[in-house]
Amino acid sequence: MTIAVAYKVAANPQDSRVGADGKIDWSRAKLGISEYDPAAIQVARELGNACGDEVVGVSVGTVAATAAREKKSVLARGVDRVVTLGDDETSEWSSVQVASALAALAQRIEGVELVVAGDASVDEGAQLMSALVGARLGWPTFLEVTHVEPCDAGWQITQNHDGGSRVIRTDGAAVVAVTPDATTPRAPGMKDILKAAKKPMEDVECSELDISRATVHVVSRGPAPVRGRKHRVFTGDDAAGQLVSALRDACVI
């Protein structure tokens, strides 16, 4: 059995700039593993250690995002090998297209029974990718996962939901999106970094995969809406009480 972990190398939003027209300038942003993905990689590695399974990283991105340097940073975190699709056209792809490519990469790997992903991506944060990958594979998908362990012919999954958590058992293959606090990611040491350079790295072309043609076109952009303020000032000895009453009337508290 094999465990695939989907990761994304993305630009750091802290280095980006937002223009007056609402368009984001990523030109000065540095690339790195999306901050939600180290937890997913660590969960996959821990499962691989427990089951004796191979852990394979899969990723879709631009040529820069799938360069050898970025692959080594993932391999240093305990992934056994990586399979990536690097093409600058992916920067214009819809989420459906990216998900179909990730699913196709997972299908190329023999014996995959689990796909682990981060809760979201640091640049978009839409929390759609794991569900789209699961739909493409035809596998059940579980979000807000805090723990995974093998169980009979499937998996036992602990999942957050409104009001608490629940434990689910599922047979066969599955896709899970783990929360950042599902585990504590281990920082790679020098030995891990040196070993990473010797691990297999496979590059796949778009022509080799069955990729969805579903596209999304941005027709307009605009600045974030500015909410109107009431500019009410409360004075006197009971100013705090007046403020609380006003907040309650506005259903804020």
N, C-alpha and C positions, 0 to 999 in steps of 0.2 A: 504494500500500500504506500501511496505517496501523498504528501500534503503540499498543496500549492499556497503560497502567500502572495497576494496582490499588493504591490506597493507603488507609490508614485513619487517621482522626483519632480519637485515643483519649486517655483520661485517663492522666496520668503516675502509675505505681504508687508512686513515691517520695512522692507526696502523699497516698496512701491509708492507711487504718488497718484493721487486722484485729481484730475483736471476739473475745471469749472463745468465742463459738459458731462461730467460723470464717468468719463473714460479713464481707465486705469493704465498708468505708464509703468511697465514692468522692466524697462530697459536697464535699470540699475540694481534690480533684485538678483540676489545670488541663489543659485540652485542648491537644493539639498533634499534629503528624504523628508517627506511630509511628516509633520510632528505627531500625527496620529498613527503612523505606520510602525515605529519601533516597537510599540506594544503588540501589534499584530505579528510582527516577525518573532518576537520573544515567545508569544503564545504558541506559534507554529513550531518553534524550535523545542520548546518544552514538551509538546505533544510528540514530536519526532523522537525525542530522547526516550520518552516513556514507552512508545510503541515500537521503537527501532526502525522508524520510517525515514525516508528521504524527504527533505524539505527543499522545495524548488520555488524560487522567486519569479514572478511574472510581472511585466510592466510594459506599458505603452506610453510613448512620449516622443519628443523631438530627438533629433540626432544628439544634441548636447545633453539631454536628460538621460539618454541611454548610453552615454560614453563609458569607456572602460573605468574611468575614475569613479563614476557614480555607481557602477555595478560592484566595484570592489568595496565600496562603503557598505553596501547591502550584504555582500558575501562575508564581510568581516563580522557581521552581527550573528553569524551562525547558519546562514543559508548555505546549502550544499552546492547549488548551482543556480544560474539564472537563465531565463528564456525571455528575450525582449523583442519588441517591435519598435524600431527607431525610424521615424520619418517626420520631417518638419511639417508635413500636411496635417499631422494629428493635432496641431495647435488650433486648427479650425474645425475639428470634428465635434459632432454632438456627443452627448453622454451615451446615447444608444450605440453609436459607432465605436466608441472606446470600449464599452462593455462587451460588445460582440467580439472585438479583437482580444480582450482579456480572456473571454470564455474560450475562444478558439485556441489561444496559447495553452490554456489549462488542458484542453482536449488533446493537444499534441503530446502531453506528458503521460506516459503509461502508468496506469493504476491510481490516478488521482481520485480520492474519496472525500476530500475536504478542501475547500477553498477558504482561507482566512483573509480578512481584509480589515483595514482600520475603520473607525467609526465614520470618518469623513476625510476630506482632503483639505489641506491648509489653505489652498488658494480659492477654492470654490465653496466647499463646505455644504454641498447640497444634500449629502447623505443618501444619494440615489444609486451609486455605483454597485454596491453589493447586491441590491435587489435586482438591478438590471442584469448583472452577471448571472444570478440565480435563475432568472426568467429565461435567459438565453440557453443555459445548460439544462433547464427543466428540473432543477433541484430546489428543494425547500430552502428558504433563506431566513435567517434569524438575526435581528438587529439588537443593539444594546446588550450584547453578550458579555458576561463577566467571567465565565468559566466554561471550559470544554474538556471532556474526557471521553475516551473510547468506551463503548457499552455494547456488548454482544456484536451484532452486525451493523451497528451504527454509532450514534453519539449521544451523550447526555450533556445537555446544555443548560446553563444557568443564565437567565435573561431578566433584565430589569423591565418593569412595566409600571403603569400608573398604579400607585398605591403600594408598591413593593417589588418582589421578585418572584420568579417561578422556575421550576426545573422541568425540562422537557426531554423526552427520549425520542429519537428518530432513527429509523432504519435506513441504511444506504447512505449515499453521498449527500452532502449539504454544503451550504455557503453560510459563513458566520461573519458578522461585523462586530469586532470586539471594542469595548470601551477603553479609553486611555488608562483607566485604573484597573484593568483586568490583570495586569502583572506589572512588575517593575523592570523595564528594559535594562539589559546589561550593556555597559559601555565596552566597546571593543578594546582589547589590549594590543600591545605591539605584536605578540605572537599571532593574534587573530588577523591583524592587518597583513602580516607577511604571508600567512596561509591563503588569504583571499586572492592573492595574485596567481595562485596555482589552481584555483577552482575553475570548473568549466563555465564558459559564457557562450550562449547560443544566440545569434541574431537571426531574426525571421523577417522576410519581406512581406509587404502587404499582399502581393500576388499569391502568396502561399496560404492565405487565410480567407475564410468565408466571413466577410465583414458586412454588416448592415449598411444600407445606403441611406438610412434615415438621417436627414440633415436639419439643422436649425439655423435660421438666418436672423441676425439682430437687425431690426428695422429702425430702431431709434435708441438713443441714450439720453439720460438727463441726470441732473444732480439729485441728491437725496432730498425728500420733501422736508420742509421746515415746518414744524408744528407751531401753531399759534400759542402764545402765552397769555394768561389772564392778568398777570401783573398785579395781583392782589397782595396788599400789605396788611398784616395783622398787628395791632398795637394794644397796649394796655397789659394789665396784670394777667388776663386770661388769653393772651395771644396764642399760647401753645394749644389751649383748648379750642380756640377758633380755627386754628390750622388743622387740627385733627378732624373737627366737624366738617370742614370744607373738603378734606381729602376723602372722608367717608361719603359725602354727598356726590363726589365725582367718581365713586367706586374705585378709588386708588388703593384704599385699605379696607 
